[in-house]
Amino acid sequence: MIDSGKVLEKLREKKPLVHHITNWVTIYDCANIVRAIGALPVMAHAIEESSEMQGMANALVLNIGTLTPELVDSMVAAAKKANESQHPVVLDAVGVGATSLRTEKAIEILDSARIDIVKGNQSEIAKLSGADVFTRGVEAVKVEENVAKLAKKLARERTNTVVVTGKEDVVASFTGKNYLVKNGHPLMGEFVGSGCLAASLLGCFAAVEVDHAKASAAALSCFGIAAELAAQKANTPAAFKQQLFDGIYNLKPADVKKMEKVEELK
């Protein structure tokens, strides 16, 4: 157990400001999930202000779901400012492996600044680790290789934390701290944007917990627990999504302590 409830308490006490340069499809939901968990969202995409905005934030979330080359320039500028200010940076590698542009730009971001947490589905992380896979749009495809091993390989190469989302979430760190998060519910995959919401929560938790593997596991566990509670009240995607946001807002550390399903991954 990593005591995700304590990290949640710290987050709500400190109320970090989390800067996003993110996906236009889900930007509204990302802002709301940050607010619901107890942090503060801000979205500043223009290169003329992205670095300046980052200077007053506590963490940075980059999401290439609706990328353009110009937007990537803004991401790199903000990431460099975050590095200078010692703010954690999360990269959600949406669609890597689907097109050459997405793959090339994700690698460009990784090469241009320190990215503390890289998050993706199985095929996205496998592609970044060098495996010969493709992604169907932004959806994961089956990966024949051991995804946990690929995540650990990428984490060692980039000296960071790698998160692989799926039925069970994998958190791999260059420090050797690796976790398997078993909280969650199948309805999380039945509406658009649950992965983007997870990335936003990773930024919130990393803003207050310097152990990024622990922060990532705590964020994913809390998200999954809220989903489990939401599924008790709704069984259709739209109703479930509403209950999920309410569940995040009402999530109690005591519930987290009781329901947390996080195992160390050897």
Phi, psi and omega in degrees: 000137179255001180058062179301331180299325179292322177294321177299316178300317179297319179300312183292332177286317186273336179048062183295151174268119185248113180277134178240136159240102202223190188282125181294336180293325189238011188301321181296315180293324178297316178299318183289325180291325176297315180294322182294325182284341177117004177259186183236129181263150168213141181235113180227099187270332186293136181297336179293342181227353187298320179290317180297317179297322180296331180298336180255000181268180179243346179200164181226131176243122178249131182224118186265024182301324178233054188287154165224157178304322180294322180293323178296322176301319179293321178298315181296318179298316179293321180295320178296321177294321177298318177300315180299323182268000181062041173264137177294144180240129177249132173244119174264109189275060187295123175078006177301131183099346179278318178224159179294325180300312182297316181296313182296318182288326176297317178294323177300316179297315180297326181279338187269338182207165176283123175252116187283325181226122173254127184236141176190174173277184187301313184288326179296313180291321178299318179297315180295333180277355177105002179286155181270084181225170173227163177243135180270096186069244174244013182263145178289146170244163183295135179249125184288327182282163179290112187293324178298318178295319178296321179295317178297320178299312180296319179298320178293317181296322184260001184045055181213198177248136180240131181244127176245115181269150180175202178304319169236135184268138178253133173240119181238135182233147176296342179283348183095357176274112183233141184226153171242122182254120186253005176284154178139179180209146181304332180294344177298334180267006184257005172227155183286128169109003182297327177294322177295321177297320178299319179297319178298319178292325175302318178297320180297312184288322179294335179294338184240356181230113186288338174279099189290334174293314178296316179301317182294314179297320179295317180299314182291324178294313179298319178298314180294321178295317177301323178293319178298319178292322179296322182292343176287343185245349184210144180230016173236153187303315183293315180294320179298317181300316178298315179294330179295315178297317178295323179294321175298315181297319185268002185298128182252140177308326179295321177295319180297314181300321183284327190253353183301132178232081180234126180241148172289137182252118182278000000 
